[in-house]
Amino acid sequence: MTNKEMILFLFYNQHLKQNEIAKRTGATKQYVSKIVKQDSRNIEEKESRKQSNKEKRKEYLKQYFSSYKSKKDNSYEQMLAQHRKDILELSYDRNFK
């Protein structure tokens, strides 16, 4: 099996990424990219991977938001409570000095 055939096999049959193929075959990433782009199956594979990633992302977000618990931001209320407390302390000290 030639280097080109190995690259195409790994890309289309094993569904590896180009950088993974480059590591396995010892070729450069640029060479792997060039070989893959020259193949006639490239456009179909690209669309297939794009669709697959889109579905994975959709499933991930669905799972993430179903388990996500919204945290109520009460920092404004805390700040107001602290402000009231500070007002009482400052006004108390001023009245009794």
mmCIF file as gemmi writes it, N, C-alpha and C atoms, coordinates in Angstrom:
data_model
loop_
_atom_site.group_PDB
_atom_site.id
_atom_site.type_symbol
_atom_site.label_atom_id
_atom_site.label_alt_id
_atom_site.label_comp_id
_atom_site.label_asym_id
_atom_site.label_entity_id
_atom_site.label_seq_id
_atom_site.pdbx_PDB_ins_code
_atom_site.Cartn_x
_atom_site.Cartn_y
_atom_site.Cartn_z
_atom_site.occupancy
_atom_site.B_iso_or_equiv
_atom_site.pdbx_formal_charge
_atom_site.auth_seq_id
_atom_site.auth_asym_id
_atom_site.pdbx_PDB_model_num
ATOM 1 N N . MET Axp A 1 ? 0.858 -1.184 0 1 0 ? 1 A 1
ATOM 2 C CA . MET Axp A 1 ? 0 0 0 1 0 ? 1 A 1
ATOM 3 C C . MET Axp A 1 ? 0.901 1.244 0 1 0 ? 1 A 1
ATOM 4 N N . THR Axp A 2 ? 0.678 2.119 -0.942 1 0 ? 2 A 1
ATOM 5 C CA . THR Axp A 2 ? 1.499 3.327 -1.017 1 0 ? 2 A 1
ATOM 6 C C . THR Axp A 2 ? 1.065 4.321 0.058 1 0 ? 2 A 1
ATOM 7 N N . ASN Axp A 3 ? 1.874 5.348 0.221 1 0 ? 3 A 1
ATOM 8 C CA . ASN Axp A 3 ? 1.593 6.371 1.218 1 0 ? 3 A 1
ATOM 9 C C . ASN Axp A 3 ? 0.261 7.076 0.907 1 0 ? 3 A 1
ATOM 10 N N . LYS Axp A 4 ? 0.019 7.365 -0.374 1 0 ? 4 A 1
ATOM 11 C CA . LYS Axp A 4 ? -1.233 8.026 -0.757 1 0 ? 4 A 1
ATOM 12 C C . LYS Axp A 4 ? -2.432 7.146 -0.435 1 0 ? 4 A 1
ATOM 13 N N . GLU Axp A 5 ? -2.318 5.865 -0.771 1 0 ? 5 A 1
ATOM 14 C CA . GLU Axp A 5 ? -3.416 4.939 -0.499 1 0 ? 5 A 1
ATOM 15 C C . GLU Axp A 5 ? -3.663 4.809 0.999 1 0 ? 5 A 1
ATOM 16 N N . MET Axp A 6 ? -2.605 4.789 1.767 1 0 ? 6 A 1
ATOM 17 C CA . MET Axp A 6 ? -2.722 4.701 3.224 1 0 ? 6 A 1
ATOM 18 C C . MET Axp A 6 ? -3.429 5.943 3.768 1 0 ? 6 A 1
ATOM 19 N N . ILE Axp A 7 ? -3.05 7.107 3.284 1 0 ? 7 A 1
ATOM 20 C CA . ILE Axp A 7 ? -3.666 8.362 3.731 1 0 ? 7 A 1
ATOM 21 C C . ILE Axp A 7 ? -5.154 8.353 3.408 1 0 ? 7 A 1
ATOM 22 N N . LEU Axp A 8 ? -5.506 7.976 2.199 1 0 ? 8 A 1
ATOM 23 C CA . LEU Axp A 8 ? -6.915 7.961 1.796 1 0 ? 8 A 1
ATOM 24 C C . LEU Axp A 8 ? -7.701 6.916 2.588 1 0 ? 8 A 1
ATOM 25 N N . PHE Axp A 9 ? -7.089 5.766 2.832 1 0 ? 9 A 1
ATOM 26 C CA . PHE Axp A 9 ? -7.753 4.729 3.621 1 0 ? 9 A 1
ATOM 27 C C . PHE Axp A 9 ? -8.04 5.22 5.034 1 0 ? 9 A 1
ATOM 28 N N . LEU Axp A 10 ? -7.042 5.817 5.653 1 0 ? 10 A 1
ATOM 29 C CA . LEU Axp A 10 ? -7.218 6.311 7.024 1 0 ? 10 A 1
ATOM 30 C C . LEU Axp A 10 ? -8.254 7.431 7.097 1 0 ? 10 A 1
ATOM 31 N N . PHE Axp A 11 ? -8.283 8.277 6.087 1 0 ? 11 A 1
ATOM 32 C CA . PHE Axp A 11 ? -9.208 9.415 6.104 1 0 ? 11 A 1
ATOM 33 C C . PHE Axp A 11 ? -10.648 8.965 5.851 1 0 ? 11 A 1
ATOM 34 N N . TYR Axp A 12 ? -10.861 8.152 4.807 1 0 ? 12 A 1
ATOM 35 C CA . TYR Axp A 12 ? -12.224 7.797 4.415 1 0 ? 12 A 1
ATOM 36 C C . TYR Axp A 12 ? -12.77 6.571 5.132 1 0 ? 12 A 1
ATOM 37 N N . ASN Axp A 13 ? -11.937 5.61 5.462 1 0 ? 13 A 1
ATOM 38 C CA . ASN Axp A 13 ? -12.436 4.384 6.086 1 0 ? 13 A 1
ATOM 39 C C . ASN Axp A 13 ? -12.331 4.413 7.605 1 0 ? 13 A 1
ATOM 40 N N . GLN Axp A 14 ? -11.229 4.932 8.109 1 0 ? 14 A 1
ATOM 41 C CA . GLN Axp A 14 ? -11.049 5.001 9.564 1 0 ? 14 A 1
ATOM 42 C C . GLN Axp A 14 ? -11.572 6.315 10.148 1 0 ? 14 A 1
ATOM 43 N N . HIS Axp A 15 ? -11.871 7.277 9.285 1 0 ? 15 A 1
ATOM 44 C CA . HIS Axp A 15 ? -12.414 8.592 9.672 1 0 ? 15 A 1
ATOM 45 C C . HIS Axp A 15 ? -11.511 9.336 10.65 1 0 ? 15 A 1
ATOM 46 N N . LEU Axp A 16 ? -10.214 9.273 10.393 1 0 ? 16 A 1
ATOM 47 C CA . LEU Axp A 16 ? -9.257 10.006 11.216 1 0 ? 16 A 1
ATOM 48 C C . LEU Axp A 16 ? -9.119 11.427 10.705 1 0 ? 16 A 1
ATOM 49 N N . LYS Axp A 17 ? -8.673 12.302 11.578 1 0 ? 17 A 1
ATOM 50 C CA . LYS Axp A 17 ? -8.413 13.689 11.189 1 0 ? 17 A 1
ATOM 51 C C . LYS Axp A 17 ? -7.074 13.762 10.477 1 0 ? 17 A 1
ATOM 52 N N . GLN Axp A 18 ? -6.89 14.84 9.741 1 0 ? 18 A 1
ATOM 53 C CA . GLN Axp A 18 ? -5.674 14.981 8.945 1 0 ? 18 A 1
ATOM 54 C C . GLN Axp A 18 ? -4.416 15.016 9.8 1 0 ? 18 A 1
ATOM 55 N N . ASN Axp A 19 ? -4.461 15.677 10.941 1 0 ? 19 A 1
ATOM 56 C CA . ASN Axp A 19 ? -3.263 15.717 11.796 1 0 ? 19 A 1
ATOM 57 C C . ASN Axp A 19 ? -2.949 14.351 12.399 1 0 ? 19 A 1
ATOM 58 N N . GLU Axp A 20 ? -3.978 13.536 12.676 1 0 ? 20 A 1
ATOM 59 C CA . GLU Axp A 20 ? -3.749 12.188 13.177 1 0 ? 20 A 1
ATOM 60 C C . GLU Axp A 20 ? -3.118 11.31 12.096 1 0 ? 20 A 1
ATOM 61 N N . ILE Axp A 21 ? -3.571 11.49 10.867 1 0 ? 21 A 1
ATOM 62 C CA . ILE Axp A 21 ? -3.012 10.732 9.745 1 0 ? 21 A 1
ATOM 63 C C . ILE Axp A 21 ? -1.555 11.111 9.539 1 0 ? 21 A 1
ATOM 64 N N . ALA Axp A 22 ? -1.261 12.393 9.648 1 0 ? 22 A 1
ATOM 65 C CA . ALA Axp A 22 ? 0.116 12.866 9.47 1 0 ? 22 A 1
ATOM 66 C C . ALA Axp A 22 ? 1.034 12.233 10.516 1 0 ? 22 A 1
ATOM 67 N N . LYS Axp A 23 ? 0.58 12.118 11.736 1 0 ? 23 A 1
ATOM 68 C CA . LYS Axp A 23 ? 1.391 11.494 12.791 1 0 ? 23 A 1
ATOM 69 C C . LYS Axp A 23 ? 1.618 10.016 12.515 1 0 ? 23 A 1
ATOM 70 N N . ARG Axp A 24 ? 0.565 9.323 12.081 1 0 ? 24 A 1
ATOM 71 C CA . ARG Axp A 24 ? 0.683 7.882 11.833 1 0 ? 24 A 1
ATOM 72 C C . ARG Axp A 24 ? 1.574 7.557 10.639 1 0 ? 24 A 1
ATOM 73 N N . THR Axp A 25 ? 1.442 8.343 9.583 1 0 ? 25 A 1
ATOM 74 C CA . THR Axp A 25 ? 2.182 8.025 8.351 1 0 ? 25 A 1
ATOM 75 C C . THR Axp A 25 ? 3.543 8.693 8.296 1 0 ? 25 A 1
ATOM 76 N N . GLY Axp A 26 ? 3.777 9.684 9.124 1 0 ? 26 A 1
ATOM 77 C CA . GLY Axp A 26 ? 5.049 10.402 9.088 1 0 ? 26 A 1
ATOM 78 C C . GLY Axp A 26 ? 5.096 11.464 8.007 1 0 ? 26 A 1
ATOM 79 N N . ALA Axp A 27 ? 3.952 11.735 7.401 1 0 ? 27 A 1
ATOM 80 C CA . ALA Axp A 27 ? 3.873 12.781 6.372 1 0 ? 27 A 1
ATOM 81 C C . ALA Axp A 27 ? 3.541 14.117 7.038 1 0 ? 27 A 1
ATOM 82 N N . THR Axp A 28 ? 3.703 15.186 6.281 1 0 ? 28 A 1
ATOM 83 C CA . THR Axp A 28 ? 3.346 16.499 6.826 1 0 ? 28 A 1
ATOM 84 C C . THR Axp A 28 ? 1.836 16.701 6.705 1 0 ? 28 A 1
ATOM 85 N N . LYS Axp A 29 ? 1.312 17.595 7.524 1 0 ? 29 A 1
ATOM 86 C CA . LYS Axp A 29 ? -0.119 17.907 7.482 1 0 ? 29 A 1
ATOM 87 C C . LYS Axp A 29 ? -0.499 18.486 6.115 1 0 ? 29 A 1
ATOM 88 N N . GLN Axp A 30 ? 0.395 19.278 5.562 1 0 ? 30 A 1
ATOM 89 C CA . GLN Axp A 30 ? 0.131 19.89 4.259 1 0 ? 30 A 1
ATOM 90 C C . GLN Axp A 30 ? 0.008 18.828 3.165 1 0 ? 30 A 1
ATOM 91 N N . TYR Axp A 31 ? 0.868 17.824 3.232 1 0 ? 31 A 1
ATOM 92 C CA . TYR Axp A 31 ? 0.84 16.748 2.241 1 0 ? 31 A 1
ATOM 93 C C . TYR Axp A 31 ? -0.457 15.946 2.368 1 0 ? 31 A 1
ATOM 94 N N . VAL Axp A 32 ? -0.843 15.645 3.582 1 0 ? 32 A 1
ATOM 95 C CA . VAL Axp A 32 ? -2.088 14.911 3.803 1 0 ? 32 A 1
ATOM 96 C C . VAL Axp A 32 ? -3.266 15.712 3.272 1 0 ? 32 A 1
ATOM 97 N N . SER Axp A 33 ? -3.289 16.995 3.553 1 0 ? 33 A 1
ATOM 98 C CA . SER Axp A 33 ? -4.359 17.864 3.074 1 0 ? 33 A 1
ATOM 99 C C . SER Axp A 33 ? -4.412 17.882 1.548 1 0 ? 33 A 1
ATOM 100 N N . LYS Axp A 34 ? -3.272 17.949 0.927 1 0 ? 34 A 1
ATOM 101 C CA . LYS Axp A 34 ? -3.188 17.977 -0.536 1 0 ? 34 A 1
ATOM 102 C C . LYS Axp A 34 ? -3.742 16.686 -1.136 1 0 ? 34 A 1
ATOM 103 N N . ILE Axp A 35 ? -3.36 15.558 -0.569 1 0 ? 35 A 1
ATOM 104 C CA . ILE Axp A 35 ? -3.816 14.261 -1.067 1 0 ? 35 A 1
ATOM 105 C C . ILE Axp A 35 ? -5.33 14.127 -0.908 1 0 ? 35 A 1
ATOM 106 N N . VAL Axp A 36 ? -5.844 14.526 0.239 1 0 ? 36 A 1
ATOM 107 C CA . VAL Axp A 36 ? -7.28 14.415 0.504 1 0 ? 36 A 1
ATOM 108 C C . VAL Axp A 36 ? -8.075 15.328 -0.424 1 0 ? 36 A 1
ATOM 109 N N . LYS Axp A 37 ? -7.597 16.533 -0.638 1 0 ? 37 A 1
ATOM 110 C CA . LYS Axp A 37 ? -8.299 17.485 -1.508 1 0 ? 37 A 1
ATOM 111 C C . LYS Axp A 37 ? -8.343 17.019 -2.952 1 0 ? 37 A 1
ATOM 112 N N . GLN Axp A 38 ? -7.346 16.293 -3.379 1 0 ? 38 A 1
ATOM 113 C CA . GLN Axp A 38 ? -7.293 15.826 -4.761 1 0 ? 38 A 1
ATOM 114 C C . GLN Axp A 38 ? -8.266 14.68 -5.025 1 0 ? 38 A 1
ATOM 115 N N . ASP Axp A 39 ? -8.7 13.998 -3.986 1 0 ? 39 A 1
ATOM 116 C CA . ASP Axp A 39 ? -9.579 12.853 -4.158 1 0 ? 39 A 1
ATOM 117 C C . ASP Axp A 39 ? -11.004 13.307 -4.459 1 0 ? 39 A 1
ATOM 118 N N . SER Axp A 40 ? -11.687 12.529 -5.285 1 0 ? 40 A 1
ATOM 119 C CA . SER Axp A 40 ? -13.044 12.901 -5.708 1 0 ? 40 A 1
ATOM 120 C C . SER Axp A 40 ? -14.076 12.754 -4.586 1 0 ? 40 A 1
ATOM 121 N N . ARG Axp A 41 ? -13.795 11.962 -3.575 1 0 ? 41 A 1
ATOM 122 C CA . ARG Axp A 41 ? -14.737 11.745 -2.464 1 0 ? 41 A 1
ATOM 123 C C . ARG Axp A 41 ? -14.678 12.844 -1.421 1 0 ? 41 A 1
ATOM 124 N N . ASN Axp A 42 ? -13.798 13.795 -1.593 1 0 ? 42 A 1
ATOM 125 C CA . ASN Axp A 42 ? -13.55 14.806 -0.566 1 0 ? 42 A 1
ATOM 126 C C . ASN Axp A 42 ? -14.797 15.61 -0.218 1 0 ? 42 A 1
ATOM 127 N N . ILE Axp A 43 ? -15.532 16.085 -1.204 1 0 ? 43 A 1
ATOM 128 C CA . ILE Axp A 43 ? -16.692 16.942 -0.947 1 0 ? 43 A 1
ATOM 129 C C . ILE Axp A 43 ? -17.768 16.182 -0.175 1 0 ? 43 A 1
ATOM 130 N N . GLU Axp A 44 ? -18.024 14.944 -0.572 1 0 ? 44 A 1
ATOM 131 C CA . GLU Axp A 44 ? -19.03 14.142 0.13 1 0 ? 44 A 1
ATOM 132 C C . GLU Axp A 44 ? -18.617 13.878 1.574 1 0 ? 44 A 1
ATOM 133 N N . GLU Axp A 45 ? -17.354 13.544 1.765 1 0 ? 45 A 1
ATOM 134 C CA . GLU Axp A 45 ? -16.851 13.265 3.114 1 0 ? 45 A 1
ATOM 135 C C . GLU Axp A 45 ? -16.905 14.515 3.987 1 0 ? 45 A 1
ATOM 136 N N . LYS Axp A 46 ? -16.576 15.639 3.394 1 0 ? 46 A 1
ATOM 137 C CA . LYS Axp A 46 ? -16.602 16.905 4.128 1 0 ? 46 A 1
ATOM 138 C C . LYS Axp A 46 ? -18.023 17.209 4.617 1 0 ? 46 A 1
ATOM 139 N N . GLU Axp A 47 ? -18.989 17.047 3.752 1 0 ? 47 A 1
ATOM 140 C CA . GLU Axp A 47 ? -20.387 17.29 4.129 1 0 ? 47 A 1
ATOM 141 C C . GLU Axp A 47 ? -20.861 16.29 5.18 1 0 ? 47 A 1
ATOM 142 N N . SER Axp A 48 ? -20.436 15.043 5.029 1 0 ? 48 A 1
ATOM 143 C CA . SER Axp A 48 ? -20.808 14.004 5.988 1 0 ? 48 A 1
ATOM 144 C C . SER Axp A 48 ? -20.264 14.33 7.375 1 0 ? 48 A 1
ATOM 145 N N . ARG Axp A 49 ? -19.006 14.728 7.424 1 0 ? 49 A 1
ATOM 146 C CA . ARG Axp A 49 ? -18.4 15.073 8.721 1 0 ? 49 A 1
ATOM 147 C C . ARG Axp A 49 ? -19.037 16.324 9.311 1 0 ? 49 A 1
ATOM 148 N N . LYS Axp A 50 ? -19.376 17.262 8.456 1 0 ? 50 A 1
ATOM 149 C CA . LYS Axp A 50 ? -20.016 18.496 8.926 1 0 ? 50 A 1
ATOM 150 C C . LYS Axp A 50 ? -21.375 18.179 9.546 1 0 ? 50 A 1
ATOM 151 N N . GLN Axp A 51 ? -22.148 17.32 8.878 1 0 ? 51 A 1
ATOM 152 C CA . GLN Axp A 51 ? -23.464 16.934 9.382 1 0 ? 51 A 1
ATOM 153 C C . GLN Axp A 51 ? -23.335 16.158 10.687 1 0 ? 51 A 1
ATOM 154 N N . SER Axp A 52 ? -22.364 15.267 10.736 1 0 ? 52 A 1
ATOM 155 C CA . SER Axp A 52 ? -22.142 14.469 11.943 1 0 ? 52 A 1
ATOM 156 C C . SER Axp A 52 ? -21.791 15.37 13.128 1 0 ? 52 A 1
ATOM 157 N N . ASN Axp A 53 ? -20.904 16.333 12.915 1 0 ? 53 A 1
ATOM 158 C CA . ASN Axp A 53 ? -20.52 17.258 13.978 1 0 ? 53 A 1
ATOM 159 C C . ASN Axp A 53 ? -21.695 18.124 14.413 1 0 ? 53 A 1
ATOM 160 N N . LYS Axp A 54 ? -22.526 18.493 13.453 1 0 ? 54 A 1
ATOM 161 C CA . LYS Axp A 54 ? -23.702 19.309 13.768 1 0 ? 54 A 1
ATOM 162 C C . LYS Axp A 54 ? -24.652 18.538 14.681 1 0 ? 54 A 1
ATOM 163 N N . GLU Axp A 55 ? -24.857 17.252 14.376 1 0 ? 55 A 1
ATOM 164 C CA . GLU Axp A 55 ? -25.737 16.427 15.193 1 0 ? 55 A 1
ATOM 165 C C . GLU Axp A 55 ? -25.149 16.188 16.584 1 0 ? 55 A 1
ATOM 166 N N . LYS Axp A 56 ? -23.838 15.948 16.642 1 0 ? 56 A 1
ATOM 167 C CA . LYS Axp A 56 ? -23.187 15.757 17.941 1 0 ? 56 A 1
ATOM 168 C C . LYS Axp A 56 ? -23.32 17.005 18.798 1 0 ? 56 A 1
ATOM 169 N N . ARG Axp A 57 ? -23.105 18.152 18.182 1 0 ? 57 A 1
ATOM 170 C CA . ARG Axp A 57 ? -23.198 19.432 18.902 1 0 ? 57 A 1
ATOM 171 C C . ARG Axp A 57 ? -24.618 19.667 19.422 1 0 ? 57 A 1
ATOM 172 N N . LYS Axp A 58 ? -25.591 19.354 18.57 1 0 ? 58 A 1
ATOM 173 C CA . LYS Axp A 58 ? -26.989 19.536 18.96 1 0 ? 58 A 1
ATOM 174 C C . LYS Axp A 58 ? -27.331 18.647 20.147 1 0 ? 58 A 1
ATOM 175 N N . GLU Axp A 59 ? -26.889 17.393 20.109 1 0 ? 59 A 1
ATOM 176 C CA . GLU Axp A 59 ? -27.139 16.461 21.205 1 0 ? 59 A 1
ATOM 177 C C . GLU Axp A 59 ? -26.429 16.918 22.487 1 0 ? 59 A 1
ATOM 178 N N . TYR Axp A 60 ? -25.197 17.395 22.345 1 0 ? 60 A 1
ATOM 179 C CA . TYR Axp A 60 ? -24.445 17.877 23.501 1 0 ? 60 A 1
ATOM 180 C C . TYR Axp A 60 ? -25.162 19.058 24.149 1 0 ? 60 A 1
ATOM 181 N N . LEU Axp A 61 ? -25.6 20.023 23.353 1 0 ? 61 A 1
ATOM 182 C CA . LEU Axp A 61 ? -26.281 21.196 23.903 1 0 ? 61 A 1
ATOM 183 C C . LEU Axp A 61 ? -27.605 20.816 24.554 1 0 ? 61 A 1
ATOM 184 N N . LYS Axp A 62 ? -28.298 19.866 23.939 1 0 ? 62 A 1
ATOM 185 C CA . LYS Axp A 62 ? -29.563 19.403 24.512 1 0 ? 62 A 1
ATOM 186 C C . LYS Axp A 62 ? -29.325 18.793 25.883 1 0 ? 62 A 1
ATOM 187 N N . GLN Axp A 63 ? -28.31 17.966 25.994 1 0 ? 63 A 1
ATOM 188 C CA . GLN Axp A 63 ? -27.976 17.331 27.266 1 0 ? 63 A 1
ATOM 189 C C . GLN Axp A 63 ? -27.479 18.365 28.279 1 0 ? 63 A 1
ATOM 190 N N . TYR Axp A 64 ? -26.668 19.305 27.809 1 0 ? 64 A 1
ATOM 191 C CA . TYR Axp A 64 ? -26.124 20.332 28.696 1 0 ? 64 A 1
ATOM 192 C C . TYR Axp A 64 ? -27.236 21.176 29.304 1 0 ? 64 A 1
ATOM 193 N N . PHE Axp A 65 ? -28.142 21.659 28.458 1 0 ? 65 A 1
ATOM 194 C CA . PHE Axp A 65 ? -29.187 22.541 28.965 1 0 ? 65 A 1
ATOM 195 C C . PHE Axp A 65 ? -30.236 21.8 29.779 1 0 ? 65 A 1
ATOM 196 N N . SER Axp A 66 ? -30.394 20.5 29.55 1 0 ? 66 A 1
ATOM 197 C CA . SER Axp A 66 ? -31.352 19.756 30.375 1 0 ? 66 A 1
ATOM 198 C C . SER Axp A 66 ? -30.814 19.564 31.79 1 0 ? 66 A 1
ATOM 199 N N . SER Axp A 67 ? -29.496 19.507 31.934 1 0 ? 67 A 1
ATOM 200 C CA . SER Axp A 67 ? -28.912 19.318 33.258 1 0 ? 67 A 1
ATOM 201 C C . SER Axp A 67 ? -28.454 20.63 33.889 1 0 ? 67 A 1
ATOM 202 N N . TYR Axp A 68 ? -28.518 21.713 33.144 1 0 ? 68 A 1
ATOM 203 C CA . TYR Axp A 68 ? -28.062 23.004 33.646 1 0 ? 68 A 1
ATOM 204 C C . TYR Axp A 68 ? -29.094 23.575 34.597 1 0 ? 68 A 1
ATOM 205 N N . LYS Axp A 69 ? -28.648 23.957 35.75 1 0 ? 69 A 1
ATOM 206 C CA . LYS Axp A 69 ? -29.545 24.571 36.713 1 0 ? 69 A 1
ATOM 207 C C . LYS Axp A 69 ? -29.211 26.05 36.79 1 0 ? 69 A 1
ATOM 208 N N . SER Axp A 70 ? -30.189 26.83 36.474 1 0 ? 70 A 1
ATOM 209 C CA . SER Axp A 70 ? -30 28.275 36.465 1 0 ? 70 A 1
ATOM 210 C C . SER Axp A 70 ? -29.765 28.78 37.884 1 0 ? 70 A 1
ATOM 211 N N . LYS Axp A 71 ? -28.767 29.586 38.017 1 0 ? 71 A 1
ATOM 212 C CA . LYS Axp A 71 ? -28.473 30.176 39.32 1 0 ? 71 A 1
ATOM 213 C C . LYS Axp A 71 ? -29.01 31.597 39.33 1 0 ? 71 A 1
ATOM 214 N N . LYS Axp A 72 ? -29.868 31.854 40.303 1 0 ? 72 A 1
ATOM 215 C CA . LYS Axp A 72 ? -30.429 33.194 40.393 1 0 ? 72 A 1
ATOM 216 C C . LYS Axp A 72 ? -29.349 34.145 40.882 1 0 ? 72 A 1
ATOM 217 N N . ASP Axp A 73 ? -29.201 35.223 40.163 1 0 ? 73 A 1
ATOM 218 C CA . ASP Axp A 73 ? -28.198 36.207 40.537 1 0 ? 73 A 1
ATOM 219 C C . ASP Axp A 73 ? -28.823 37.167 41.545 1 0 ? 73 A 1
ATOM 220 N N . ASN Axp A 74 ? -28.44 37.018 42.779 1 0 ? 74 A 1
ATOM 221 C CA . ASN Axp A 74 ? -28.999 37.885 43.815 1 0 ? 74 A 1
ATOM 222 C C . ASN Axp A 74 ? -27.943 38.86 44.347 1 0 ? 74 A 1
ATOM 223 N N . SER Axp A 75 ? -26.963 39.16 43.539 1 0 ? 75 A 1
ATOM 224 C CA . SER Axp A 75 ? -25.903 40.055 43.99 1 0 ? 75 A 1
ATOM 225 C C . SER Axp A 75 ? -26.446 41.473 44.247 1 0 ? 75 A 1
ATOM 226 N N . TYR Axp A 76 ? -27.453 41.885 43.487 1 0 ? 76 A 1
ATOM 227 C CA . TYR Axp A 76 ? -28.016 43.214 43.699 1 0 ? 76 A 1
ATOM 228 C C . TYR Axp A 76 ? -28.718 43.277 45.051 1 0 ? 76 A 1
ATOM 229 N N . GLU Axp A 77 ? -29.475 42.221 45.363 1 0 ? 77 A 1
ATOM 230 C CA . GLU Axp A 77 ? -30.157 42.187 46.656 1 0 ? 77 A 1
ATOM 231 C C . GLU Axp A 77 ? -29.143 42.156 47.802 1 0 ? 77 A 1
ATOM 232 N N . GLN Axp A 78 ? -28.059 41.41 47.627 1 0 ? 78 A 1
ATOM 233 C CA . GLN Axp A 78 ? -27.015 41.363 48.651 1 0 ? 78 A 1
ATOM 234 C C . GLN Axp A 78 ? -26.367 42.731 48.835 1 0 ? 78 A 1
ATOM 235 N N . MET Axp A 79 ? -26.147 43.422 47.742 1 0 ? 79 A 1
ATOM 236 C CA . MET Axp A 79 ? -25.545 44.75 47.82 1 0 ? 79 A 1
ATOM 237 C C . MET Axp A 79 ? -26.482 45.716 48.548 1 0 ? 79 A 1
ATOM 238 N N . LEU Axp A 80 ? -27.783 45.644 48.256 1 0 ? 80 A 1
ATOM 239 C CA . LEU Axp A 80 ? -28.743 46.51 48.945 1 0 ? 80 A 1
ATOM 240 C C . LEU Axp A 80 ? -28.783 46.207 50.442 1 0 ? 80 A 1
ATOM 241 N N . ALA Axp A 81 ? -28.752 44.933 50.802 1 0 ? 81 A 1
ATOM 242 C CA . ALA Axp A 81 ? -28.767 44.558 52.216 1 0 ? 81 A 1
ATOM 243 C C . ALA Axp A 81 ? -27.518 45.079 52.917 1 0 ? 81 A 1
ATOM 244 N N . GLN Axp A 82 ? -26.371 44.937 52.274 1 0 ? 82 A 1
ATOM 245 C CA . GLN Axp A 82 ? -25.128 45.446 52.85 1 0 ? 82 A 1
ATOM 246 C C . GLN Axp A 82 ? -25.178 46.962 52.982 1 0 ? 82 A 1
ATOM 247 N N . HIS Axp A 83 ? -25.773 47.622 51.999 1 0 ? 83 A 1
ATOM 248 C CA . HIS Axp A 83 ? -25.899 49.08 52.022 1 0 ? 83 A 1
ATOM 249 C C . HIS Axp A 83 ? -26.768 49.532 53.201 1 0 ? 83 A 1
ATOM 250 N N . ARG Axp A 84 ? -27.892 48.852 53.39 1 0 ? 84 A 1
ATOM 251 C CA . ARG Axp A 84 ? -28.776 49.192 54.526 1 0 ? 84 A 1
ATOM 252 C C . ARG Axp A 84 ? -28.049 48.996 55.856 1 0 ? 84 A 1
ATOM 253 N N . LYS Axp A 85 ? -27.318 47.899 55.956 1 0 ? 85 A 1
ATOM 254 C CA . LYS Axp A 85 ? -26.563 47.615 57.182 1 0 ? 85 A 1
ATOM 255 C C . LYS Axp A 85 ? -25.521 48.696 57.443 1 0 ? 85 A 1
ATOM 256 N N . ASP Axp A 86 ? -24.812 49.095 56.385 1 0 ? 86 A 1
ATOM 257 C CA . ASP Axp A 86 ? -23.806 50.148 56.533 1 0 ? 86 A 1
ATOM 258 C C . ASP Axp A 86 ? -24.436 51.479 56.922 1 0 ? 86 A 1
ATOM 259 N N . ILE Axp A 87 ? -25.585 51.791 56.369 1 0 ? 87 A 1
ATOM 260 C CA . ILE Axp A 87 ? -26.276 53.044 56.713 1 0 ? 87 A 1
ATOM 261 C C . ILE Axp A 87 ? -26.631 53.05 58.199 1 0 ? 87 A 1
ATOM 262 N N . LEU Axp A 88 ? -27.157 51.92 58.676 1 0 ? 88 A 1
ATOM 263 C CA . LEU Axp A 88 ? -27.527 51.842 60.09 1 0 ? 88 A 1
ATOM 264 C C . LEU Axp A 88 ? -26.306 52.002 60.995 1 0 ? 88 A 1
ATOM 265 N N . GLU Axp A 89 ? -25.214 51.339 60.626 1 0 ? 89 A 1
ATOM 266 C CA . GLU Axp A 89 ? -24.002 51.437 61.442 1 0 ? 89 A 1
ATOM 267 C C . GLU Axp A 89 ? -23.451 52.854 61.443 1 0 ? 89 A 1
ATOM 268 N N . LEU Axp A 90 ? -23.403 53.486 60.288 1 0 ? 90 A 1
ATOM 269 C CA . LEU Axp A 90 ? -22.852 54.832 60.202 1 0 ? 90 A 1
ATOM 270 C C . LEU Axp A 90 ? -23.751 55.846 60.897 1 0 ? 90 A 1
ATOM 271 N N . SER Axp A 91 ? -25.038 55.734 60.727 1 0 ? 91 A 1
ATOM 272 C CA . SER Axp A 91 ? -25.953 56.688 61.365 1 0 ? 91 A 1
ATOM 273 C C . SER Axp A 91 ? -25.986 56.46 62.887 1 0 ? 91 A 1
ATOM 274 N N . TYR Axp A 92 ? -25.853 55.261 63.361 1 0 ? 92 A 1
ATOM 275 C CA . TYR Axp A 92 ? -25.819 54.959 64.777 1 0 ? 92 A 1
ATOM 276 C C . TYR Axp A 92 ? -24.6 55.6 65.423 1 0 ? 92 A 1
ATOM 277 N N . ASP Axp A 93 ? -23.442 55.452 64.777 1 0 ? 93 A 1
ATOM 278 C CA . ASP Axp A 93 ? -22.233 56.033 65.343 1 0 ? 93 A 1
ATOM 279 C C . ASP Axp A 93 ? -22.31 57.548 65.388 1 0 ? 93 A 1
ATOM 280 N N . ARG Axp A 94 ? -22.87 58.167 64.405 1 0 ? 94 A 1
ATOM 281 C CA . ARG Axp A 94 ? -22.935 59.612 64.345 1 0 ? 94 A 1
ATOM 282 C C . ARG Axp A 94 ? -23.867 60.175 65.437 1 0 ? 94 A 1
ATOM 283 N N . ASN Axp A 95 ? -24.945 59.512 65.73 1 0 ? 95 A 1
ATOM 284 C CA . ASN Axp A 95 ? -25.93 60.016 66.704 1 0 ? 95 A 1
ATOM 285 C C . ASN Axp A 95 ? -25.431 59.935 68.147 1 0 ? 95 A 1
ATOM 286 N N . PHE Axp A 96 ? -24.547 58.994 68.44 1 0 ? 96 A 1
ATOM 287 C CA . PHE Axp A 96 ? -24.124 58.816 69.822 1 0 ? 96 A 1
ATOM 288 C C . PHE Axp A 96 ? -22.73 59.319 70.124 1 0 ? 96 A 1
ATOM 289 N N . LYS Axp A 97 ? -22.115 60.072 69.275 1 0 ? 97 A 1
ATOM 290 C CA . LYS Axp A 97 ? -20.783 60.623 69.557 1 0 ? 97 A 1
ATOM 291 C C . LYS Axp A 97 ? -20.843 61.981 70.119 1 0 ? 97 A 1
